Amino acid sequence: MKSVATRKAELESRRAALLARIAEIGQELDAHESKDWEELAVEREGDEVLEDLGLSAQHEMRMIDAALKRVEEGEYGYCVKCGAEIAEERLDVLPATPFCRDCAPRR
């Protein structure tokens, strides 16, 4: 069983990785120099994928920030809906999850 301190370190590490990814995506989106219409169309398609990745990373960061707040409040590892303890196996897969296995499908 992992300690809350270990979980917190893992969440902070993942948050740092997401910040780096978001910065890379921003740089890539700003780096276009093509003036050819065809190349611009291809770049725009790529930009849409990058934007989706960036939005996904931002969502995950919000989840991590909320989990870190629960750590500070002493509520990490407990379902925010029913108050039950979240299974260790679930936290291994989804460390930022606010819900137990039973409440997650009902949210």
C-alpha positions as CSV (number, residue, x, y, z in Angstrom):
1,M,0.0,0.0,0.0
2,K,1.4,3.4,-1.1
3,S,1.5,6.2,1.4
4,V,-0.3,9.5,0.8
5,A,3.1,11.2,0.6
6,T,4.1,8.8,-2.2
7,R,0.9,9.4,-4.1
8,K,1.4,13.1,-3.7
9,A,4.9,12.9,-5.1
10,E,3.5,10.9,-8.1
11,L,0.8,13.5,-8.7
12,E,3.3,16.3,-8.6
13,S,5.6,14.5,-11.0
14,R,2.7,13.9,-13.4
15,R,1.7,17.6,-13.1
16,A,5.2,18.7,-14.0
17,A,5.2,16.4,-17.0
18,L,1.8,17.8,-18.1
19,L,3.1,21.4,-17.8
20,A,6.1,20.5,-20.0
21,R,3.8,18.9,-22.5
22,I,1.5,21.9,-22.6
23,A,4.5,24.2,-23.2
24,E,5.7,22.0,-26.0
25,I,2.3,22.1,-27.6
26,G,2.2,25.8,-27.4
27,Q,5.6,26.2,-29.0
28,E,4.6,23.8,-31.8
29,L,1.3,25.7,-32.4
30,D,3.3,29.0,-32.7
31,A,6.0,27.6,-34.9
32,H,4.2,27.6,-38.3
33,E,5.9,29.5,-41.0
34,S,4.4,27.9,-44.2
35,K,2.8,30.2,-46.7
36,D,1.7,27.5,-49.1
37,W,-2.1,26.9,-48.8
38,E,-1.7,23.2,-49.1
39,E,0.9,23.0,-46.3
40,L,-1.2,25.3,-44.2
41,A,-4.1,23.0,-44.5
42,V,-2.0,20.0,-43.4
43,E,-0.6,22.1,-40.5
44,R,-4.1,23.1,-39.4
45,E,-5.1,19.5,-39.2
46,G,-2.1,18.8,-37.1
47,D,-3.0,21.8,-34.9
48,E,-6.4,20.4,-34.2
49,V,-4.8,17.2,-32.9
50,L,-2.4,19.3,-30.8
51,E,-5.2,21.4,-29.4
52,D,-7.1,18.3,-28.4
53,L,-4.0,17.0,-26.7
54,G,-3.5,20.3,-24.9
55,L,-7.1,20.3,-23.7
56,S,-6.8,16.8,-22.5
57,A,-3.6,17.7,-20.6
58,Q,-5.3,20.8,-19.1
59,H,-8.2,18.6,-17.9
60,E,-5.9,16.1,-16.3
61,M,-4.0,19.0,-14.6
62,R,-7.3,20.2,-13.1
63,M,-8.0,16.6,-11.8
64,I,-4.5,16.5,-10.3
65,D,-4.8,19.9,-8.7
66,A,-8.1,18.8,-7.1
67,A,-6.4,15.6,-5.9
68,L,-3.5,17.6,-4.4
69,K,-6.0,19.8,-2.6
70,R,-7.7,16.7,-1.2
71,V,-4.2,15.6,0.0
72,E,-3.7,18.9,1.8
73,E,-7.1,18.6,3.4
74,G,-6.6,15.0,4.5
75,E,-9.4,13.7,2.3
76,Y,-7.3,12.0,-0.5
77,G,-8.2,8.4,-1.1
78,Y,-11.9,8.9,-0.1
79,C,-14.8,9.2,-2.5
80,V,-16.1,12.8,-2.7
81,K,-19.6,11.5,-3.3
82,C,-20.1,8.7,-0.7
83,G,-17.1,9.1,1.5
84,A,-16.0,5.5,1.1
85,E,-12.3,4.6,0.8
86,I,-11.2,4.4,-2.8
87,A,-9.6,1.0,-3.6
88,E,-5.8,1.0,-3.8
89,E,-6.0,-0.7,-7.2
90,R,-8.2,2.1,-8.5
91,L,-5.8,4.8,-7.2
92,D,-2.9,2.9,-8.9
93,V,-4.7,3.3,-12.3
94,L,-6.3,6.7,-11.7
95,P,-4.4,8.5,-8.9
96,A,-6.4,11.7,-9.3
97,T,-9.8,10.1,-9.2
98,P,-12.3,11.7,-6.8
99,F,-14.7,8.7,-7.0
100,C,-14.8,5.2,-5.7
101,R,-15.6,2.4,-8.2
102,D,-19.3,2.4,-7.3
103,C,-19.9,6.2,-7.6
104,A,-17.8,6.8,-10.8
105,P,-20.4,5.4,-13.2
106,R,-23.2,7.4,-11.6
107,R,-21.5,10.8,-11.7
